[in-house]
Amino acid sequence: MQLDKIISMANIKTRLRLFAMIRSLRAVGCNLTVWVIPYDNDRFDLPANCIWWEDKRITAWLAANHARQVMRKYQCLTESNYQFVDADVIFLRNPETVLQPHTGFITSCGHWHNTEHTTTKEVLEFFDQTTTIWQQKVFNTGQFACDKILYDFSELKAIAEDVKYRATCLDLKYHEQPGLNLFVNLSGIAITNLTLQPYYMESTWAGDYNDASFERFWTNETRKPYLIHWAGCKMNINRPIDELFLNQLTAKELTEWKEKVKMLERKQKSFADTMKQRLKKLKPF
């Protein structure tokens, strides 16, 4: 695979995460342009060699169908030769080098052993007709790469609006993962997960590293993850691996980050206190 761009998604709320991801990308020697899908209209000034990328046909279509904004990731499927990553990713190795030997659709996540977030009834019905080992074909939609255009806009639209798939691709109120998994698997493209045989890359999920000596798993360079993804993990609980993110922030940004963390903690405590008070007022049975 010959990458020619990195794609991400952000708005003002994820600005610091995006900045950290881009700095880590540059630090490992990747100077490709970063295309940023706007999650919403809350944009900001991007670093050098980064651009906002919006397919207004897809944006308008999703809005007309009251679909979740994160489904704007679907526009990746109309491009080729890209690595997509959510903003909560830090690169440890150059994706250009890691992906160069591979073709097709590439992921490096552990959702093969946790399919809860990647399937729906419609997705499982499709898999049941295609393979008995479908688990190896599901992936986390916060990080994937592909060297082929899988759909044009009209094809995306036709599949998503099909009565068989609409509930997953457009109407799902939770997230975009089942929809993207369905689109990719329907395309028939070969899917390779680098954490499975014969590659056995160590986990790319921050949640699998719980102590300060997490780098002990990375002594084999060929099996060292090329990125770490905080999917579903809070980045503010002082987990040792979180330093990989924090080290990418400037002193000013780190202060801003810590203030946001404190504000979030105050809100969470206030909510918890409110719930406790309400429970106290409830009459026992």
C-alpha positions as CSV (number, residue, x, y, z in Angstrom):
1,M,0.0,0.0,0.0
2,Q,1.3,3.4,-1.0
3,L,-0.2,6.0,1.3
4,D,-0.8,9.4,-0.1
5,K,-2.7,11.0,2.9
6,I,-3.8,10.6,6.5
7,I,-7.5,11.2,7.3
8,S,-8.9,12.1,10.6
9,M,-12.0,13.8,12.1
10,A,-12.3,16.6,14.6
11,N,-14.1,19.7,15.9
12,I,-13.0,22.3,18.4
13,K,-13.7,19.9,21.3
14,T,-11.1,17.4,20.0
15,R,-8.5,20.0,18.9
16,L,-5.8,19.1,21.4
17,R,-6.1,15.4,20.6
18,L,-5.8,16.2,16.9
19,F,-2.7,18.3,17.5
20,A,-1.1,15.6,19.6
21,M,-1.8,13.0,16.9
22,I,-0.4,15.1,14.1
23,R,2.8,15.9,16.1
24,S,3.3,12.2,16.8
25,L,2.8,11.5,13.1
26,R,5.5,14.0,12.2
27,A,7.8,12.7,14.9
28,V,7.9,9.2,13.3
29,G,8.8,10.7,9.9
30,C,5.4,10.8,8.1
31,N,4.9,14.2,6.3
32,L,1.8,13.3,4.4
33,T,-1.0,15.8,4.3
34,V,-3.6,15.3,6.9
35,W,-7.2,15.6,5.7
36,V,-9.5,16.4,8.5
37,I,-13.2,15.6,8.2
38,P,-15.2,18.3,10.1
39,Y,-17.4,16.6,12.7
40,D,-19.6,19.7,12.8
41,N,-19.2,23.4,12.0
42,D,-16.9,24.1,15.0
43,R,-13.7,24.4,13.0
44,F,-10.4,25.9,14.0
45,D,-7.0,26.7,12.4
46,L,-5.2,23.5,11.4
47,P,-1.4,23.0,11.6
48,A,0.7,23.2,8.5
49,N,0.1,20.6,5.8
50,C,-3.4,19.8,7.1
51,I,-6.7,20.6,5.3
52,W,-10.4,20.4,6.1
53,W,-12.0,17.8,3.9
54,E,-15.8,17.7,3.5
55,D,-17.8,16.1,0.8
56,K,-20.9,18.3,0.9
57,R,-23.0,15.8,-0.9
58,I,-22.4,13.2,1.9
59,T,-22.8,15.8,4.6
60,A,-26.1,17.1,3.2
61,W,-27.4,13.6,2.6
62,L,-26.6,12.5,6.2
63,A,-28.2,15.6,7.6
64,A,-31.4,15.1,5.6
65,N,-31.6,11.6,7.0
66,H,-31.0,12.8,10.6
67,A,-28.0,10.5,10.8
68,R,-25.2,10.8,13.4
69,Q,-22.5,13.3,12.4
70,V,-19.8,10.7,13.0
71,M,-21.1,8.8,10.0
72,R,-19.3,11.5,7.9
73,K,-16.5,8.9,8.1
74,Y,-18.3,7.1,5.3
75,Q,-16.7,9.6,2.8
76,C,-13.4,7.8,3.4
77,L,-14.8,4.9,1.4
78,T,-14.8,7.1,-1.7
79,E,-11.0,7.6,-1.5
80,S,-8.0,5.3,-1.8
81,N,-4.4,5.0,-0.4
82,Y,-5.2,6.5,3.0
83,Q,-4.8,5.8,6.7
84,F,-7.7,6.9,8.8
85,V,-7.3,7.6,12.5
86,D,-9.5,9.2,15.1
87,A,-8.0,12.2,16.9
88,D,-7.4,10.1,20.0
89,V,-4.5,8.2,18.4
90,I,-0.7,8.5,18.9
91,F,1.7,7.1,16.3
92,L,4.6,5.0,17.4
93,R,5.9,4.0,13.9
94,N,5.5,5.5,10.5
95,P,2.3,4.2,8.9
96,E,3.8,4.5,5.4
97,T,6.5,2.0,6.3
98,V,4.2,-0.4,8.3
99,L,1.6,-0.5,5.6
100,Q,3.8,-0.6,2.5
101,P,3.9,-4.5,2.3
102,H,0.1,-4.8,2.6
103,T,-2.8,-4.4,0.2
104,G,-6.6,-4.2,0.6
105,F,-8.3,-3.0,3.8
106,I,-6.0,-3.0,6.8
107,T,-6.9,-2.7,10.5
108,S,-4.9,-3.4,13.7
109,C,-7.6,-3.5,16.4
110,G,-8.8,-6.1,18.8
111,H,-12.5,-6.1,17.9
112,W,-12.1,-9.7,16.7
113,H,-12.5,-10.6,20.4
114,N,-15.1,-7.9,21.2
115,T,-17.8,-7.6,18.5
116,E,-20.3,-5.8,20.7
117,H,-19.8,-2.4,19.1
118,T,-19.3,-3.5,15.5
119,T,-22.4,-5.4,14.7
120,T,-26.2,-5.1,14.5
121,K,-28.9,-7.6,13.6
122,E,-28.5,-6.6,10.0
123,V,-24.7,-7.0,10.1
124,L,-25.0,-10.5,11.7
125,E,-27.5,-11.6,9.2
126,F,-25.1,-10.7,6.4
127,F,-22.2,-12.4,8.1
128,D,-24.2,-15.6,8.7
129,Q,-24.6,-15.9,4.9
130,T,-20.9,-15.4,4.1
131,T,-18.6,-17.0,6.7
132,T,-18.5,-18.9,10.0
133,I,-15.4,-17.0,11.1
134,W,-16.7,-13.5,10.5
135,Q,-15.2,-12.2,13.8
136,Q,-11.8,-11.7,12.0
137,K,-13.5,-9.4,9.5
138,V,-14.8,-6.8,12.0
139,F,-12.8,-3.7,12.9
140,N,-12.7,-0.6,15.0
141,T,-13.6,2.4,12.9
142,G,-11.2,4.7,14.8
143,Q,-8.3,3.3,12.8
144,F,-8.1,1.6,9.4
145,A,-6.4,2.0,6.0
146,C,-7.3,1.1,2.4
147,D,-5.7,1.3,-1.0
148,K,-8.9,1.1,-3.0
149,I,-11.9,3.2,-3.6
150,L,-14.8,1.1,-2.4
151,Y,-17.8,3.2,-3.4
152,D,-18.8,6.4,-5.1
153,F,-21.5,8.6,-3.5
154,S,-24.4,7.1,-5.5
155,E,-23.4,3.6,-4.4
156,L,-23.0,4.6,-0.8
157,K,-26.4,6.2,-0.8
158,A,-28.1,3.2,-2.5
159,I,-26.8,0.7,0.0
160,A,-27.5,2.9,3.1
161,E,-31.1,3.6,2.0
162,D,-31.8,-0.1,1.1
163,V,-34.4,-1.4,3.5
164,K,-32.1,-4.2,4.5
165,Y,-29.4,-1.9,5.7
166,R,-30.9,1.4,6.5
167,A,-31.4,0.7,10.3
168,T,-27.6,0.1,10.5
169,C,-26.2,2.6,8.1
170,L,-28.4,5.6,8.7
171,D,-30.9,5.2,11.5
172,L,-28.6,3.8,14.2
173,K,-28.6,6.3,17.1
174,Y,-25.4,5.1,18.8
175,H,-22.5,5.2,16.5
176,E,-21.1,4.5,13.0
177,Q,-19.1,1.3,13.6
178,P,-21.7,-1.2,12.4
179,G,-22.4,0.9,9.3
180,L,-18.8,1.1,8.3
181,N,-18.2,-2.6,9.0
182,L,-21.2,-3.4,6.8
183,F,-20.1,-1.2,3.9
184,V,-16.5,-2.6,3.9
185,N,-17.6,-6.2,4.1
186,L,-20.3,-5.8,1.5
187,S,-17.6,-4.5,-0.9
188,G,-15.8,-7.8,-0.9
189,I,-12.4,-6.3,-0.3
190,A,-9.8,-8.5,1.5
191,I,-9.5,-7.4,5.2
192,T,-6.3,-7.9,7.1
193,N,-6.0,-7.4,10.8
194,L,-2.4,-7.0,11.8
195,T,-3.0,-8.2,15.4
196,L,-4.0,-11.7,14.0
197,Q,-1.9,-14.4,12.3
198,P,0.6,-14.3,10.8
199,Y,1.5,-10.9,12.0
200,Y,0.6,-10.9,15.7
201,M,1.1,-7.2,16.3
202,E,0.8,-6.3,20.0
203,S,-2.4,-4.5,21.0
204,T,-3.0,-1.0,19.6
205,W,-5.6,-0.3,22.3
206,A,-4.6,1.9,25.3
207,G,-6.9,-0.1,27.5
208,D,-4.7,-3.2,27.3
209,Y,-1.8,-1.4,29.0
210,N,-2.4,-0.9,32.7
211,D,1.0,-0.4,34.3
212,A,4.1,1.8,33.9
213,S,6.1,-0.9,32.2
214,F,3.9,-1.1,29.1
215,E,6.8,-0.8,26.8
216,R,8.0,-4.3,27.8
217,F,5.6,-5.7,25.2
218,W,7.3,-3.7,22.4
219,T,10.8,-5.2,22.4
220,N,10.1,-6.9,19.1
221,E,10.1,-4.1,16.5
222,T,8.1,-6.0,13.9
223,R,5.3,-6.7,16.4
224,K,5.4,-3.3,18.1
225,P,2.1,-1.5,17.4
226,Y,2.5,1.4,15.0
227,L,-0.2,3.4,16.8
228,I,-2.1,3.5,20.1
229,H,-5.8,4.3,20.2
230,W,-7.7,5.4,23.2
231,A,-11.0,4.1,21.9
232,G,-13.5,4.2,24.7
233,C,-10.8,5.0,27.2
234,K,-10.7,8.3,29.2
235,M,-7.5,10.1,28.6
236,N,-7.6,11.8,32.0
237,I,-7.3,9.0,34.6
238,N,-3.5,9.1,35.0
239,R,-2.9,5.8,33.2
240,P,0.9,5.5,32.6
241,I,0.4,5.1,28.8
242,D,-1.5,8.4,28.7
243,E,1.9,10.1,28.8
244,L,2.3,9.2,25.2
245,F,-0.5,11.7,24.5
246,L,0.4,14.3,27.1
247,N,4.1,14.4,25.9
248,Q,2.9,15.8,22.6
249,L,1.2,18.9,24.1
250,T,2.9,22.2,24.6
251,A,3.1,23.6,28.1
252,K,0.2,26.0,27.4
253,E,-1.9,23.2,25.9
254,L,-1.1,20.9,28.8
255,T,-2.4,23.6,31.2
256,E,-5.6,23.9,29.0
257,W,-6.0,20.1,29.0
258,K,-5.7,19.9,32.8
259,E,-8.3,22.6,33.2
260,K,-10.7,20.8,31.0
261,V,-10.1,17.6,33.0
262,K,-10.8,19.4,36.2
263,M,-14.0,20.9,34.8
264,L,-15.1,17.5,33.6
265,E,-14.5,15.9,37.0
266,R,-16.5,18.7,38.7
267,K,-19.4,18.1,36.3
268,Q,-19.2,14.3,37.0
269,K,-19.1,14.8,40.7
270,S,-22.1,17.3,40.6
271,F,-24.1,14.8,38.5
272,A,-23.2,11.9,41.0
273,D,-24.2,14.1,44.0
274,T,-27.5,15.0,42.3
275,M,-28.3,11.4,41.7
276,K,-27.5,10.5,45.3
277,Q,-29.9,13.1,46.5
278,R,-32.7,11.9,44.2
279,L,-32.2,8.3,45.4
280,K,-32.5,9.4,49.0
281,K,-35.8,11.1,48.3
282,L,-37.2,7.9,46.8
283,K,-39.6,6.0,49.2
284,P,-38.6,2.4,49.9
285,F,-40.9,-0.3,48.8
